[in-house]
Amino acid sequence: MKPIARLIAYFSLLFAFAAQAADDQAPAQLRKQLDAMTSLQGDFVQTLYDQKGKQQDESKGTFVLLRPGKFYWKTLSPAPQLLVSNQKTIWLYDPDLETVNIRPFTDDLQKTPTLLLTADIETLRKNFSIKRSEQANKTEMFSLTPKVTEGLFQQLKLVFIDGQLTEFNIEDSLGQLSKIVLSNQKRNQPIDEAIFTFIPPAGVDIIKNQ
């Protein structure tokens, strides 16, 4: 499965004491970081690893995330593809295949990690076990493990450096790891929301999924 197809599952896949007490505070600390970000845009490198840590695929491109639930994820290499959502509909456009897959947007946090950008503290606590760790150079890592294990991912890690989201890692139910590294980020800049509505080019095959 191509990385962009995997993102459909994740976005559709970017826009819950002593030690125990610290974990209790983790959802509020994560919420604080996310609340400071209404929009985010930049470049990405997405790398897929198998269960043994061997690299399977890598893609590069640009992205725009806007709260709540809107995203524009454009893969430039190795093959062009575009994933767009306006919080009602998700479009996946493959120029090489001349196809557009269209499906409804879902508000399921397990299927749509980007909705973490808008979930409140109680929703986070209800859906995930959340741990926070501090590292060098003002780095914070939040590990989110779903309390319902039948979903599409087993663990999600968000990495912030000095308050800036720089990386997120998703481990799926097969033990595969998708590592997405963000760069050249611009936070809370004005965005033309027309970018989140995709109009299929003439002549492409349209596939509708319910």
C-alpha positions in Angstrom: 0.0 0.0 0.0 1.4 3.4 -1.0 2.0 5.9 1.9 -0.6 8.3 0.5 -3.2 5.5 0.6 -2.2 4.8 4.2 -2.8 8.4 5.0 -6.5 8.1 3.9 -7.0 5.7 6.8 -5.1 8.0 9.2 -6.6 11.3 8.0 -10.0 10.4 6.7 -4.9 10.1 7.7 -2.8 15.3 9.5 -4.5 18.6 10.6 -6.6 11.4 27.5 0.7 11.0 40.0 4.9 11.8 41.0 5.0 9.8 37.8 1.3 8.9 37.8 0.4 12.5 38.4 2.5 13.6 35.4 0.6 11.2 33.2 -2.7 12.7 34.5 -1.5 16.1 33.3 -0.4 14.8 29.9 -3.8 15.4 28.1 -3.9 19.0 29.4 -0.3 19.6 28.3 -1.0 18.1 24.9 -4.1 20.2 24.6 -2.1 23.3 25.4 0.3 22.6 22.6 -2.4 21.9 20.1 -4.5 24.9 21.1 -1.6 27.2 20.2 -1.9 25.9 16.6 -4.9 26.9 14.5 -3.1 26.1 11.2 0.2 24.6 10.1 1.8 24.3 6.7 5.1 23.2 5.3 7.0 20.3 3.8 7.0 16.6 4.8 9.0 13.5 4.4 7.1 10.3 5.1 8.9 7.0 5.6 7.3 3.6 6.0 9.1 0.8 7.9 8.1 -2.8 8.3 7.9 -4.8 11.5 11.7 -5.4 11.5 12.5 -1.7 11.0 13.4 -2.1 7.3 12.5 0.9 5.2 9.8 0.1 2.7 8.9 3.4 1.1 9.5 7.1 1.2 7.6 10.0 -0.1 8.0 13.8 0.0 5.7 16.7 -0.5 3.9 19.7 1.0 1.0 20.0 3.4 -1.6 22.4 4.9 -3.6 21.7 8.0 -6.4 23.9 9.3 -8.5 23.3 12.4 -10.9 21.8 12.6 -10.4 18.8 10.4 -9.2 20.3 7.1 -6.1 19.2 5.3 -4.2 19.3 2.0 -1.5 16.7 1.6 0.3 16.8 -1.7 2.9 14.2 -2.5 5.4 15.3 -5.1 7.7 12.3 -5.2 8.2 9.5 -6.0 4.7 9.8 -7.7 2.3 12.7 -7.6 -0.8 12.3 -5.5 -3.1 14.7 -3.7 -5.2 14.1 -0.5 -7.7 16.8 0.4 -10.5 17.2 3.0 -12.9 20.0 3.8 -14.2 18.2 6.9 -17.1 16.8 4.9 -15.5 15.0 2.0 -12.1 13.4 1.3 -10.6 13.4 -2.2 -7.7 11.3 -3.3 -6.4 12.3 -6.7 -3.9 10.2 -8.6 -2.8 12.0 -11.8 -1.0 9.0 -13.2 -4.0 6.7 -12.9 -6.4 9.6 -13.8 -8.7 8.6 -10.9 -10.3 10.5 -8.0 -11.5 8.5 -5.0 -14.2 10.3 -3.0 -15.4 9.3 0.5 -17.2 10.9 3.4 -15.1 12.5 6.2 -15.2 10.6 9.5 -15.0 12.1 13.0 -13.6 8.9 14.5 -10.4 9.8 16.3 -9.1 6.2 15.8 -9.4 6.6 12.1 -8.5 10.3 11.9 -5.5 11.3 14.1 -5.6 14.8 12.8 -8.8 15.3 14.7 -6.6 15.3 17.8 -6.0 19.0 16.9 -9.5 19.8 17.9 -10.4 17.2 20.5 -11.0 18.5 24.1 -9.2 17.1 27.1 -12.0 14.8 28.2 -12.3 13.4 24.7 -8.5 12.7 24.7 -8.7 11.0 28.1 -11.7 8.9 27.1 -10.1 7.7 23.9 -6.4 7.4 24.7 -3.8 6.6 27.3 -1.4 9.5 27.1 2.1 9.8 28.3 4.5 12.8 28.0 8.3 12.8 28.1 10.8 15.6 28.0 14.0 15.4 26.1 16.9 17.7 25.3 16.6 20.9 23.4 13.1 21.8 24.5 11.7 18.6 23.0 8.5 17.0 24.2 7.1 13.7 23.1 3.5 12.6 23.6 2.6 8.9 23.2 -1.1 8.1 22.6 -2.3 4.5 22.9 -5.9 3.9 21.9 -8.0 2.4 24.6 -10.0 0.5 21.9 -7.4 -1.8 20.2 -9.5 -2.8 17.1 -8.7 0.4 15.3 -6.3 1.3 12.5 -3.3 2.3 14.6 -1.8 1.0 17.8 0.2 4.0 18.9 0.6 7.6 17.8 3.6 9.8 18.9 3.7 13.5 18.5 7.0 15.4 18.8 7.2 19.1 19.6 10.4 21.1 19.7 10.0 24.5 21.4 6.3 24.2 20.9 6.5 23.4 17.2 5.1 20.1 15.9 8.0 18.6 14.0 7.2 14.9 13.7 4.5 12.3 14.2 4.9 8.5 14.1 2.1 6.0 13.6 2.4 2.3 14.4 -0.4 0.3 12.7 -2.0 -3.0 13.8 0.5 -4.9 11.6 3.5 -3.5 13.4 4.4 -1.2 10.5 5.7 2.3 11.4 5.0 5.5 9.4 7.3 8.3 10.4 6.4 11.8 9.1 8.9 14.5 9.6 7.8 18.1 9.1 10.0 21.0 8.0 9.8 24.6 6.9 6.7 24.9 9.0 4.6 28.1 9.1 2.1 28.2 12.0 -1.1 30.3 12.2 -0.7 32.0 8.9 -3.7 33.1 6.8 -5.0 30.3 4.5 -7.4 30.5 1.6 -9.9 27.8 2.5 -10.7 27.1 -1.2 -7.6 24.9 -1.1 -9.6 22.3 0.9 -12.2 21.7 -1.8 -11.1 19.7 -4.8 -12.7 19.9 -8.2 -11.8 16.7 -10.2 -10.2 17.5 -13.6 -12.3 16.7 -16.7 -11.9 13.2 -18.0 -10.8 11.4 -14.8 -12.5 8.4 -13.4 -14.5 9.1 -10.2 -14.8 6.4 -7.6 -17.2 7.0 -4.8 -16.7 5.1 -1.5 -19.3 5.1 1.3 
